[in-house]
Amino acid sequence: MSLLSLRRVTKSFGGLTAVHSVSFEVDSGTIVGLIGPNGAGKTTVFNLITGIYRPDQGEILFNNTSLLRLPTHRIIALGIGRTFQTIRLFQNLTVLENVLAGCHCRMRCGAVSAMLGLARHRKEEKKAIEQAMNALAFVGLEKSALQQAKNLSYGNQRLLEVARALATEPKLLILDEPAGGMNEQETAALIDLIRKIQEQGVTVLLIEHDMNLVMRVCEKIVVLEYGSKIAEGSPPEIKANPRVIEAYLGTEED
Amino acid sequence: MEEFFQQLTNGLAVGGIYALIALGYTMVYGVLKLINFAHGDLFTIGSYLGLTLLTSLFLSDRLGPGAGIVVLALMVMGLVALVGALLERVAYRPLRHSPRLSAVVSALGASIFFSNTLMLIYGARFQVYPQGILPKTAIDLFGLYVPLVRVLILGASVVMMIALYAFIQKTKIGTAIRAAAIDQDAARLMGIDVNRVILMVFLIGPALGGAAGLMVGLHYGQINFTMGWVYGLKAFTAAILGGIGNIPGAMVGGILLGVIEALGAAYLSIAWKDAIAFGVLIFILIVRPTGLLGERVAEKV
């Protein structure tokens, strides 16, 4: 069953068509990779899904609900979590507070009960801290909970972004170049982590330039070039696809 | 020595008022990177609303002086918070995605609108707060007689500041406000409704400013529709002094400015009061451009 479905989605910025009539499906419970050369429109697709940009044409459905008219925070509340290509943590907050910010949309009590310090509210805050600690333990950062986010190593900052996105309790987790800037060991750990996320029942859609990672974890790969989809299929199919090889390596001249 | 401590308590009380107003500037700046130039006028509105409610509802007669003043303060804060929310909706939200200068011009326009509306309603003359709202007694603090009003102002502003700090640090909405202040897009992707955060900031800041307006009315006994400009400027100075965007910074900056001003006026010259306040600002900006508690902003290359 498809959890996320893009149907002929187009987005232009001025004269530049960043995404041109792209359609693909992400099935529930799978790991899907979105790849393509630099500037192919991958991050734009993510921004369209999360409501940061609005498509000019086309339809985006999540669980059969159209996302086109929803503001970003409502889309997140429906169950889409996301990390960024460049790290965008709340640098001056602690690691725990970063994850607590992610718990925000799952909490019900409002400002009034917070000001009155109601018991119901205190209970909810306590539960949120518990959940946040669980998310941190899941990525292996529980020992750093009280450090400021900016003091973490680069690889750990990436993991914190994942924990923060998981705290929104997503059905679909969107990862934008999660292995960017990671060394081989960290990437290997990340692959395990992505599989662990899938085992929790979370569907994963990721952009990644590390082909080793993509080929190892993704069940399906979608390839973009100049904003258009040029291929879609399993890792072996993509590896053998002449259009993809051409996009990545250029044509041979003879 | 007696003179010194009298001036010190006076400076602390005035500083508490500055700090409450400064919090409104700094919170709005923190989230929107906008200086709300109409904030001083929200403070004045608080003063005038306090006067109107005092002379029409007779709360102290009905509820006794203690409960009367508390209810009055809550009413003023609530009403000014509503005006603040309305201001955000009408003057700032439509310009959210415009260049920052447009919002600044809109803020200046709102400021002129508010002060002139007050003038049309209440007249251009000074208005006098009724006497005897608070008993004119002095409180014995370690052998020092300090007027009750002064003690109440300082106490109330400290209580409000502690409450605000706890709210910002400990609650989920506080965390959402801090998150949105750092990175609005990332906050949205955490499921935080940034529009609601901005609304909260425009409720809390003006509520504190309105309370400060009421305090000035009770302390000095007379108010004027233009006073928001001077108080706004001083509180803005206090916010910069402590590091704009930084909540504890606004508190420290406000208290410090009030004390420096009071002591300077007493020992140097009262005519130099404003020059001393702004001189301190210039000095701090030269030595520490980010303000006392401001974060050192790393240059992005």
Interface residues (C-beta under 8 A of the other chain):
Chain A: T50 I52 P71 T72 H73 I76 A77 G81 R82 F84 R88 L89 F90 Q91 N92 L93 E97 L100 A101 G102 C103 H104 C105 R106 M107 C109 G110 A111 A114 M115 H121 E124 E125 A128 R164 A165 A167 T168
Chain B: F167 K170 T171 K172 I173 G174 T175 A176 R178 A179 I182 D183 D185 A186 A187 R188 L189 M190 G191 I192 D193 V194 M200 E295
